[in-house]
Amino acid sequence: MRGGHTAACTLKSRGRRAKLKAHLEHGKQIDRAVLVGAPHRLLEERVVREHMLELERLTETAGGKVVGSLIQRLDTATPQTLIGSGKVIELRHLVAELEADLVIFDDDLKPNQAKNLEQAMDVRVMDRSELILDIFAVRARSREAKLQVELAQLEYLLPRLARMWTHLSRIRGGIGLRGPGETQIETDRRLIGRRISELKKKLKDVAAQRATQRKGRDGQFRAALVGYTNAGKSSVLRGLSGADLLVEDRLFATLDPATRQVDLGSGYTALLTDTVGFIRKLPHHLVASFRSTLEEAREADLILHVIDLSHPDWEAQRDVVNEVLGELDLTDRPQILLFNKVDRITHAEEQIHEIRARSLGETPAVFVSAVEEGGLEPVLEVLRARVRGRHPRVTIELPADSGEVIAAVHREGEVLSLEENGSRLRLTARIPAALLGRLKRDPEVELSEL
């Protein structure tokens, strides 16, 4: 978690990240952290507890050990330190008593607030956004994800450079590179600005490659899984596709989108994409950086919004996801609420009935379990119905010995009926547009759309 406080880390300090990665993989704790919440005075106590519990999980995900916490309810934030001066003193004593070396705030800190708090605590201070960015830096696997995270980190760092300053590069080349009297921090700002420009160009190239890949999928039904982190999106995708995907019970287990083909039965298939999970107060720079990745959701025919029904605060998590979808201009896409983990609900039938009644006339909802046998069948039914609705219903008359055409209709479409009349066959079927076009060009086939 030191990455937010040293600019060198943000410019790919591989040694530190490798060390942090090793700590995460081997379960070692590297920081003793005190968590600080500053919720509004009117926020429910239950919600405050959930927020602090989530911050604790984020800290543990980053490899830290939570040794204590402090909460101050506020009407308005203190400009210099967010929390009041008395709480700052209390926090300093708590940090010393618990021998903590890190303080993590659940709310975003302004650069001057973080600076003042570090001077008062004499330990490192970071906020929620910085913590999430650090987790993403460790979790990123693909080249695209690494570029996106580095861009978000640098854009977060730039206005905070005065506090986090350290040399970003020992290389100073080129005549006239440094102006008269230019300070090191000004040079570093220019280096960061140059790197940001490079990253944006590289991500633009990656986005173009993605667009080309999506064009190759034209004509296929596409659905995108979105949802709060740890809602079970990867489990749903693995259960539907049978693909060997990473599934872990922790926040942000996967960052890279994964697209798999799913056999829906009755001759139908769909492409299903798992996208990066959302979270409360997701850093703005991170949302902007991952915009190209989330284009998969924009191009989808259907968005499956996965919700962890077993979570006590699932409604708030649903609202967070909808807010992010709004930021990405995705609220106009057809959406289905996919309530996951019903196997963990004690009174499942009562709760499902209540939610159905509440959702009547709004976004359709299905209830599933990614771990129980047959628990994902409701999703398959929904996807089949959506795919079927896109396929025209036709009658096909052709010679009985047209084995290749008959096999194609069975393979790519849904045969509803089949009649044999001597040497000819009459089929009623739903078929995709691509197959319809091919059959129209076959002189031996007679077609009529119903």
GUKOL-744658 format. One record per residue (C-alpha): residue in three letters; z, x, y. Coordinates in steps of 0.1 Angstrom, whole numbers, plus 5000, padded with zeros to 4 digits. Layout:
N
ALAZXY ...
***
This chain:
450
MET500050005000 ARG499750305023 GLY496150235029 GLY496750005059 HIS498550285077 THR496350575073 ALA492750565086 ALA491750835062 CYS492450605033 THR490250335047 LEU487350585047 LYS487550615010 SER490550835003 ARG489750844966 GLY492751044956 ARG495250784969 ARG493350494955 ALA493150664921 LYS496850724922 LEU497550364932 LYS495150234905 ALA497050444879 HIS500350304891 LEU498949944887 GLU497550004853 HIS500750174840 GLY503149934856 LYS504850194878 GLN506450084910 ILE505550284941 ASP507250114970 ARG510549934976 ALA509649644999 VAL511549395020 LEU509649075027 VAL509848895060 GLY508848535067 ALA508648375102 PRO507748015094 HIS507747735120 ARG511047555123 LEU509547225111 LEU507947365080 GLU509547215048 GLU511947435029 ARG509947394997 VAL506847515014 VAL508647815029 ARG509847914994 GLU506347884980 HIS505048105008 MET507648375001 LEU507048354964 GLU503348404969 LEU504048704992 GLU506248854964 ARG503448804939 LEU501048984963 THR503449274967 GLU503849304929 THR500049284925 ALA499749584949 GLY502249774928 GLY505349734950 LYS508849624941 VAL510549354961 VAL514149444968 GLY515049194994 SER513848935019 LEU514648785053 ILE513448465069 GLN513748345105 ARG512448005115 LEU510748005149 ASP509647765175 THR507648035192 ALA507048395182 THR508648685201 PRO505748875218 GLN507149225211 THR508249195175 LEU507348845163 ILE510948785151 GLY513948785175 SER515849095186 GLY518848995166 LYS516848955135 VAL515249295141 ILE518649455140 GLU519549255109 LEU516349365092 ARG516949725101 HIS520449715084 LEU518949535054 VAL516249805050 ALA518850085052 GLU521249905028 LEU518549845002 GLU516950185007 ALA513550025013 ASP510550225024 LEU508349935034 VAL508549605053 ILE505949335047 PHE505549035070 ASP504048705057 ASP502348655091 ASP499748865109 LEU501249115133 LYS499549215165 PRO499149595169 ASN501949625194 GLN504249415173 ALA503749635143 LYS504249955164 ASN507449825179 LEU508749715144 GLU507950055129 GLN509850225156 ALA512849995151 MET512850015113 ASP511850385109 VAL509850275078 ARG506250155074 VAL505549795084 MET502549595073 ASP501449235074 ARG499948995049 SER496349065058 GLU496849435054 LEU498449385020 ILE495549165008 LEU492949415020 ASP494749685001 ILE494749484969 PHE491049414973 ALA490449784977 VAL492049854944 ARG490449564926 ALA486849614937 ARG484649734909 SER481049674919 ARG479249874946 GLU478849554966 ALA482549454964 LYS483549814975 LEU481249795005 GLN482549455015 VAL486249565012 GLU485649885031 LEU483949695059 ALA486749455062 GLN489349735062 LEU487549925090 GLU487149615111 TYR490849545107 LEU491749905114 LEU489649955146 PRO491949775171 ARG495049925154 LEU493850285155 ALA496350395181 ARG499150315157 MET497550435125 TRP495850735139 THR495051035118 HIS492051255115 LEU489251055098 SER487051365092 ARG487351735095 ILE483651765099 ARG482551795135 GLY478851875136 GLY476051855161 ILE475751985197 GLY477051755222 LEU478751535197 ARG482051535217 GLY482051455253 PRO484151645279 GLY487751565275 GLU487151325246 THR490351265226 GLN490551275188 ILE491250895187 GLU488050825206 THR486051045182 ASP487650855153 ARG486650525169 ARG483150635171 LEU483150755135 ILE484550415124 GLY481950235145 ARG479150435129 ARG480450375094 ILE480749995101 SER477049995111 GLU476150175079 LEU478049935058 LYS476549635074 LYS473049775068 LYS473849845031 LEU475349495027 LYS472249345043 ASP470149525017 VAL472349404989 ALA472149045002 ALA468349075001 GLN468549184965 ARG470748884957 ALA468248654973 THR465548794952 GLN467648744920 ARG468348384930 LYS464648314935 GLY464148414898 ARG466548134889 ASP464647854907 GLY464247544886 GLN467547604868 PHE470547394875 ARG473247604892 ALA476947544896 ALA479547754914 LEU483247774906 VAL485447804937 GLY489147784941 TYR492547934950 THR493248264934 ASN494648234899 ALA493547874895 GLY491747964863 LYS488147994874 SER487448294851 SER489148114822 VAL486947804827 LEU483748024828 ARG484748214797 GLY485547894779 LEU482247724788 SER479948024783 GLY481748224755 ALA481248534776 ASP483748824774 LEU485248804809 LEU488448954823 VAL491148684824 GLU494648774837 ASP497548584850 ARG497648764884 LEU496248724918 PHE492748844925 ALA492148964889 THR488448964896 LEU486449004928 ASP482849034917 PRO480948714911 ALA479848664875 THR476948434865 ARG476548314829 GLN474348064812 VAL476147764797 ASP474847554768 LEU475647194778 GLY474447034746 SER471646784742 GLY469147054750 TYR470547114785 THR471647444801 ALA473147544834 LEU473847864853 LEU477547884862 THR478848144887 ASP482548244892 THR483248344928 VAL486048544945 GLY489348344947 PHE490748224980 ILE494248244993 ARG496348115022 LYS495748325054 LEU492848505038 PRO491948785064 HIS489048675086 HIS487249005082 LEU487448965044 VAL485848625046 ALA483048755068 SER482449055045 PHE482248845014 ARG479848595029 SER476948735010 THR478748704977 LEU479648344985 GLU475948274991 GLU475948194954 ALA477947884962 ARG475647794991 GLU472647804967 ALA474347604940 ASP473447244931 LEU477047164925 ILE480447314935 LEU483247294910 HIS486447324930 VAL489047444904 ILE492647344911 ASP495747454893 LEU497347114886 SER500447284873 HIS501147444907 PRO503747254927 ASP501847314959 TRP498347244946 GLU497447004974 ALA498047275000 GLN495947514979 ARG493147264978 ASP493247235015 VAL493147615020 VAL489947624998 ASN488347345018 GLU489147525051 VAL487447845038 LEU484447635026 GLY484347485061 GLU484247835076 LEU481347915053 ASP479447595062 LEU479647475025 THR481347145030 ASP478046965027 ARG477447074991 PRO478046824963 GLN481546894950 ILE483646794920 LEU487446864918 LEU488147034885 PHE491946994878 ASN492747274854 LYS495847354833 VAL496646994824 ASP498247144792 ARG501147264814 ILE501946914829 THR504846724814 HIS503746384825 ALA500046454825 GLU498846094820 GLU500945954848 GLN499946234872 ILE496246204863 HIS496245834868 GLU497945874902 ILE495346134913 ARG492445924901 ALA493745634921 ARG494245844952 SER490746004949 LEU488945674943 GLY485745664964 GLU486246024975 THR485246354957 PRO484946294919 ALA487646454898 VAL487846574861 PHE490946704843 VAL490646994819 SER492447264800 ALA490747604795 VAL493047684766 GLU493047374745 GLU490347304720 GLY487847054735 GLY489747084768 LEU486647164788 GLU484446874774 PRO484846674806 VAL483246954826 LEU480346964801 GLU479846594805 VAL479746614843 LEU477246904842 ARG475046724816 ALA474946414837 ARG473946614868 VAL471246804850 ARG469946484833 GLY469746314867 ARG467446584879 HIS465046554850 PRO462346284851 ARG462146034822 VAL458746034806 THR456845914776 ILE454746174758 GLU451946094734 LEU450446384714 PRO449046484680 ALA451646504653 ASP450646864645 SER451446984681 GLY454447174668 GLU454747414697 VAL454847134723 ILE457246924703 ALA459547224699 ALA459447284737 VAL460346924745 HIS463346944721 ARG464347294734 GLU464047234771 GLY464546864774 GLU466346564759 VAL464546354734 LEU465645994737 SER463345834711 LEU460545934687 GLU457945714671 GLU455245814646 ASN451945634646 GLY449645784620 SER448446124633 ARG450046084667 LEU453646094680 ARG455145904709 LEU458346054725 THR460545924752 ALA462346214768 ARG463946364799 ILE462346704807 PRO462646954835 ALA459946974862 ALA458647304849 LEU457947164815 LEU456446844830 GLY453947064849 ARG452947244818 LEU452446924798 LYS450346774825 ARG447847064821 ASP447647014783 PRO444446814775 GLU445946684742 VAL449046534758 GLU449146194775 LEU452046154800 SER453545864819 GLU456645874840 LEU459145594836 
***
